[in-house]
Amino acid sequence: MLIQRALNFYHRKFDGYDFEEYLIMAAVCSIFLPFFCSLTLIGIILLYLLCKGRLPAIIKEYPKSYYVFAFCVLTGTVSLFYQNYLGAVCTLGIAAVFLFILFYRTKVTARLFELIVDACCIISLFCFLWALMEYYSIVQTLDYDFFTFEVADEPMYRVNSTFFNANYYGMMVEFLILMCVYKMMNVKTTRRVIFYLITITCNLLGLYLSGCRTAWLAFLITIPLMFLFNNHKKFFIGTISIFVIGAIALFIDPQLFPRYDNLLMYFDVRTDIWNTALHGIRKHFLLGQGPLTYMHSFKQYGGPPTQHAHSFYLDPLLSFGIIGIVLLIPYFYQNGKEIWHLYKQRINIRLFSLILAFLLTVLIHGLMDYTIFWVQTAQIFLLVLSASSIYTNQRSHEQ
């Protein structure tokens, strides 16, 4: 009986897709593996599309995509000119991920997107289990009591699950929890609501163990906003109540917040990083010096050593300059028009609220960090941002 139910579930969820849609599913699942696995699979998919002669048609379907390719050519050239070779390699990665997203936009349907979101929610539980095992290894090394859930300050002693860095894991958890909220608003059984609440709880614990502090701020705005947009008053009131209880608990015992004792010290370090980035922006404000400019140039400005400028608002200017950023605007403006159409025409408010929550997460988290500039976080962000193509594709098929 159980086997039959499992088979019925499998056929209900996975039957009826074509080969290319299965490729997209595999690529989404690979996001939760170490980053080189995801890049490798994207490379294989692009090679397949090239051999099939599909790439030119995919690119032509989105004329504004030429601006992004111009951006990649310019950024790669600038990187090589300044001998920022790692930046040049990053540019190839940006181009590959973008090509995959264009392919995804031509194939995405409402059914495929819902399956992708469900898969991400389920796989996040395995990422949480991995994080727990990682934390167990850490507490053994540091001789902590496992159930105190004490988070060390050193990056090497903070869990990152499969996401290379604890702060990248933090942003992934932000996105995954928003996906759970998105799904929870459309379920019709208590059992599924409980599943998503458990998934949210597990991811929140994973976020706590990662020690990523910036991620918590975004939830105060994004989750209530999603419930508000979709007229889920009970969930909205429940969420606000939980936030109020959490605020009271932190007021009584601030140590409950991860790595609370060195907030000011880390803010001072961030300030030094931002000042260093501003020096670089003033010197190369038109073109930047390519991806990871901060890591390439911090020594000449006497700044703290780190990978990037820890700011969504400074690092793009530092790395790509004004001209690079301007080249990206036409494509994302067109994508933005599709997203706004979802709300204006009341086509899918739930999807609009998810996309808006993702955007706000990047903008809020970006005040203190630049975790969106990573293979896994960028992919999942762009997959959701590009889901507006569901209805563009639908209109094209109807005509």
N, C-alpha and C positions, 0 to 999 in steps of 0.2 A: 504493500500500500504506500509506504513512504517512498520507495523507489519510483513508483508510478507517479506520485505527486511531484517528485523532483524532475522526472522526465517531462511531465506536462508543463512545469514551470520553465524548463529549458526551451521547449518548443515555442511556448507562448512569447518568451522574451527574445529568442534568437532566430527564429525562422523568418524567412521573407526578406532578408537583406542580401545585397549583391556582394561580390568579392571586395570591391573597393570600400564598402561600408565596414566590412570585417577588418580591413586594413586600418581604418580609422579607430575602430574599437581597440585593436592591438596597440596602436600608437598611444591612445589615452591611458591604457593600463601600464604602458612602459614609463609613463610619467612618474609612477610610484616606485620605480627601480632606480638604482644609481644613474646619474644624469647621462653618462656615456651610452647607456642602453637605449635611452630615448633618442639621442642624437643618431645612433647607429640605425635604429628602426626608421627614423625619418629619412635618413640617407637611402635606405633600401626602398622605401615608398617612392621617393623622388626618382630613383633609378628606374623603377617599374614604370612610372608615368612617362619618363623620357623615352624608354624603349617602346612604349605604346603610342608615342607621339601625342600625348594628351597635354603636356605642359604648355605649349603655345596657346591652345584654346582656353585653358584655365586662366592664364594670365590675361588674355584678351577679354575675358568675361568681366574683369574688373579694371577698366581703363585707368583708374586712379592708382592702381598698383605700380604703374611705371614710376611714380614719384618715389615710392619706397625703394625700388631698384636703383634709381638715381642716387638716393640717400646711401645705399650700400656701396655703390661704386665710389662715391665721393669719400665716404668714411674709410673705406679700405685704402684708398689712395693716400689720404691724409695720414692714416696710421703708418703706412710704409714710409712716407716722407719723413715722419718724426721718429722712425725706427721703433715704433710701438708695435712690435711683431705679434705680441699676444692680442693686442687690439685688432690687428688684421685678421687673425684667426677667429676672434669673436664676431667680426663682420660676416665671415662665411657662415657662422652659426646662425646669425640673425637672418641672413638671406634664406637659409635652409628652413628654419622655423616658419618664416613668412610664406614661403612657397607651400609648405604643408598646410598652413592656415587657409590659403587661397583654395587649395584642393578641398579642404574640409567645408569651406563655404559653399562650394558647388554641390556637395553631397548631403549636407545636413538637413534632416527632417525633424518634425516634432517628436516622432517615435524614437529616432536615433538619439536625439539630444536627451530625452528623458532616460533612456537606457544608460547613456554616458554619465549622467548625474547620479543615477542609482549605483552604477559601478564605482564611481569615486567615493560615495558614502560608504559602501561595503568595504572597499579596499583600505579606506582610512582606518578601519578597525585592525587590520593586519599591521598597518604602520604603527598604530598605538601599541600593539603587542611587541613589535620590534623595539619601540622606544622603552617599554617596560624592561625588556631584557637588557637593553643598553644601560638603563638606569641601575639595574641590579649589578651589572659589572662595575659601574662607577662607585656605588656604595660599598662594594667589596674592596675596591682600591683605596677609598678614603676612610673606610671603617665607620660608615654611618649606619644608623638604624634605617632599614628600608622604609618602614611605615611613618617615619617623620617627614618624608618627602622634602628633604632639605636640598636646595639647589645651590650648587657651588658656583662661584663667580667666573672661574677660568673657562674659556670657551671649550677646551678639551674635555671638561667634566660636565658639559651640558648636552642633553640628548638632542640628536638631530634626525633620528629615525633613518630614513633612506635619502635625506635631502641635503647632504654634504655639510650643512651649517645649521646651527640651532635657530638662527633668525629666519632662514629660508623655511625651515619646518614651521616656525611660528606663522609666517604668512600663508603657507599651505593650509594650516589649521583654520585660519580666518576664512579662507575661501571654502573649505570643506564644511564648516559649520553653517555658512550661508547657504550652501547647497542643501544641507539637511533641513534648514528652515524653509527653503523653497519647496522641497518635496513634502514636508509636513503640512503645508497649507493646502495640499490637494488630496490628502489621503482620506479615506472614508471609513477606516476601521481603527479602533483603539489600539489594536496590536501593532499596527504600523506606526502610529504616533509614538508608542512606547519605544519601538525600535529606533526611531530618529532621535528621541530624547536620550536614549542610552548612547547612541553614536555621538551626539553632541557632548555628553558628559565625558566620554572617553577622550574625545579630542581636546576638551578643555583641560583635562588632567595632563595630556601630552603637552599642551601648550605651557602649562605651569612648569612641568619638568624641563622644558626647553629653556626656561628662564628668559624668554622673549617678553619684554615688558610693553613695548609699543603696541603690540597686537591687541591688548585688552581695551585700549581707548576706542578703537574703531567700533567694537561691539555696542558701545553705549548709544551709537547713532544708527548703525546699519540695521540691526535686528528689529528694534522698534519701528523703524521707518518701513521695513518690508511688511510688517504686520499692519501698519497704518494704511499703506497703499492698498492693501488687499482686504481691508475692513474686517480683520480678525481681531475684534476688540478683546476677547478673552485672553488670547495669546499676548496681545499688546500689554494689557494690564498685568498679566502674570510676569512678563519680562521686566517691566518697570519695577514691579514689586521685588523681584530677585535682585535687580540692580541697587535698589534702595537698601535692602538687607545687606548686600555686599559692601556698600558704602559705609553703613553703620559699623559692620564688622572691622573694616579697615581703619575707621576712625578710632575704634576701641583698641585695636592691635595692628598698627601699620606693618609689623613684621610678617603679616600674612601675605603681603605683596612680595613676589619673588625678587630677590636681590635688592630689597628696599634700602639697605644700609649704605649703598654707594651710588644712589641716584644722582646726587650733586656732582660727585667726582666724574661720572661718565658724561654728564651734561657738559662739564668743563672740557673734557676730551673732544666731544662733538663740536663744541665751539671752536676749538683749535683746528679741527678738520675743516669746518666750514670756512674759516678765515683763509686757510691754505687754498681751498677750492676757489674762493673769490679772487685770490692772487692770480691763479691760473686762468680764470675766466677773463680777467682784465687783460691778460697778456695775449690770449688766443680766443677772443670773443666771437670771431666770425666763423671759424671752422673747427675749433677745438684741436685735439690731438688723437682722436679716435677712442674707441671703447677702453675703459679702464685707464683713462688718462691720469686719474689721481695716483694709482699705483705706479704708473710710469714716471710721474714727475714730482711726487711729494718731497723728494730729497732736496731738489733745487730750491724749494720754498721753505724748507725746514719744518715741514708738517709731520704729524704723527703717522707712523706706518700703518696702512690699511689698504683694502682693495679699492674702495670707492669713496665718494664724498658723503655717504650716509645721509643723502637728501635727494628726494625725487625732484626737487625744485632747483638744485644746484648741479647735480652730476650730469644731466643731459646737456646743459649749457657748457659745462667744463669739457665734456667729451666730444660733443658734436657741434658746438657753436650755434649761433643764430641761424646760419644758412642750413645746417643739417636739420634742425628742428622744423624750420619752415617747410622743408621738403616733405616732412611727414604729415603736415597738416591736411593736405587735400584728401589723402586716403582716409584718415581717421574722421575727418569732417563728413565724408560720404557715409561712413559706417555709423557716425553719430546721427545722421538724418534718418537712417533706417531704424535706429533704436528709438528715436523720438516718435517716429511713426507708430510704433507699438503702443505708445501711451496716448498720443493725440487721437488716433482712430479707435482706441480701446480694443486693440486686437488681442493683446496678451499682457495684461497688467502684471501678472505674476512674474513673467519673464522680464519685463521692464524693471520691476523692483529688484530682481536678482542682479541684473546688469548694473543698475544704479548703485546697489550695495557694493558690488565689486569695484566700481570706479571710486566710490567714497573710501573704501578700504585702502586703495592705493594712495589716494590723496592724503588720508589721515596718517597712515603708517609712514608715508613718504616724508612727513615732517621731520622724522628722526632717523630714517633708514632708507636704503635703496634696494630692498629685497626683491622688488619686481624685476630687476635686471638679472634674471637667472633663468636657466633653461626650463626648469619645472614650474616655477611660479609664473613665468611669462606665458608658457603654453596654456596652462589651465585658465589664466586670465583671458587670453585671446580666444580660447574656445568658447567661453561664455560671452565675451563681447561680440563675437561673430555669429552668435546664435540668432541674431535678428535676420540673418539670411534665410532662415526657415521660411519666412513669409515672402521674401523677395523671390526665392525659388518657386514657391507655391503660385505666386502671381504669374511668373514666367510660364509655368506649365499650363495654367488656365487659358493663356492667350493664344 
